[in-house]
Amino acid sequence: MYSLIRTQKGPTAIYFENNFYRLQKQNKNGTKRWVCTNRSCSCSLLIKDERLQIVRGQHNHTNEKPSLSIIQTIDNLRQTVCSNVSKPITQIYNEILSTYRQNNGTAELVPMFDMLRSTLYRDRATVLPKLPHSLHRLILPNVFIKNLYNENMLFCDKKRPSRILGFASITAIKQLAESTIWNADGTFKTAPKLFSQSYTIHAHNEFSMKPIVFSALTNKHEKTYSSLLQSLIIYARTNNLILCPTSILIDFELSSFNAFKKAFPNANILFCHFHFAKNIMKHVKKLHLPDELQKESVKRQLANILSLPLLPINKIIAAFHDAADSLVIINRNFQTFVDYVEKTYITSPKFNPVNWNHYNTLSNRPRTNNHVEGYHRYLNSRMTAKPNIWKWIMHIQKDDEQTIIRLEQENKQNRSTKPRKKKNLMHDISLSNLKASYEQNLIDIKEYQRKIRVISYSYINALENNTTNDDND
């Protein structure tokens, strides 16, 4: 029996008794004549209604072409490259190569990747629209404005003054409308080419946090964020939904803060506690005092500063000055650092303590954007840096699908699809209990401050040796 295979250049060929045949002509009587691909050979096949009728001639050459199993593997590889366009081609090659070896015991005769590279990338290009070289030439085909369930997903496509793309499915936006607690943040590493950042909004319900809104932005300007949020509000209203978050947690970025405040004036916009700690520790490292940072007395005062967001707001100034004075007494070189903290977070209106203090919301909502940071790490592990726009959209389509699946599972099973780490849960319970003890006058402010340092010590330990660059800084 013969096998139909696809050649590396595209046309179909026949594999029969270790030789390959190409279609020469189709006769009026319905038969097809296939001739040996070796042009000096006169051997041919006559096929009708997919049945082999006649074999003519004998091959006058040796066959140096790959076996049928390798041909079929290459064909499978090419089909997978076209059907799974969001997965890197090299990853597909390695996975199929591994499967071939497991099934055949060796992969020594499978063509190396470099021999197939141009064919595979040419195949991939046939199923994706031509990539634009500039944003004004970017036109989204219908397949990229809907989610995988054919729901509309594109709610914003602004072209002036800067290009803005915003995506959220109808199902997901309903969850955003039901949620009063949002988290939002951006990342540069996996932003699509021609854009500077990918910005997401996550909704928190009683079970977990989930990505809802996906956007591609060309800058971090307040007008850009405002335009995105206004389009989101209009999109919700068009679908008879009202967005009314009570609490929104973001990174330390004034432009996004101002935009959210204008769009949702009744919401409490808070800066992330963990990003507060990151900013503080980044400036500590700039002092180049590694020996001082190993002293327990220094770590204690740094922990006191990192704990400021957990104190009652009327206790922040006194607690800061106590820690600052102690650091300067230990080493005068800490003066520039404490001046920075005071100017940026204590006395300056740039980042008002009201907007980074979490005391009033302890146990009521997440204090950090760690979930969103985790989502960005997931993106970085699954996507290449600066993917093309089509790959980026296909990825967020899959993420939207996962959000919908998780919502269905949680609503039916009444449990979280992504339970929080036990350590973080214990921290929150401990903070809630400490706050209650302080407000009931069971402990004083010094004891409260001493006990909340545990969380700040964990931040110091996590950030002290972290030398990676944060793409949000």
Secondary structure by P-SEA (a helix, b strand, c coil): cbbbbbcccbbbbbbcccbbbcccccccccbbbbcccccccccbbbbccccccccccccccccccccaaaaaaaaaaaaaaaacccccaaaaaaaaaaaaaaaccccccccccccaaaaaaaaaaaaccccccccccccccccccccccccccccccccccbbbbbbbcaaaaaaaaaccbbbbbcccccccccccbbbbbbbbcccccccccccccccccaaaaaaaaaaaaaaaaaacbbbbbcbbbbcccaaaaaaaaaacccccccccaaaaaaaaaaaaaaaccccccccaaaaaaaaaaaacccccccaaaaaaaaaaaaaaaacccaaaaaaaaaacccccccccccccccccccccccccaaaaaaaaaaaaacccccccaaaaaaaaaaaaaaaaaaaaaaaaaccccccccaaaaaaaaaaaaaaaaaaaccccaaaaaaaaaaaaaaaaaaccccccccccc
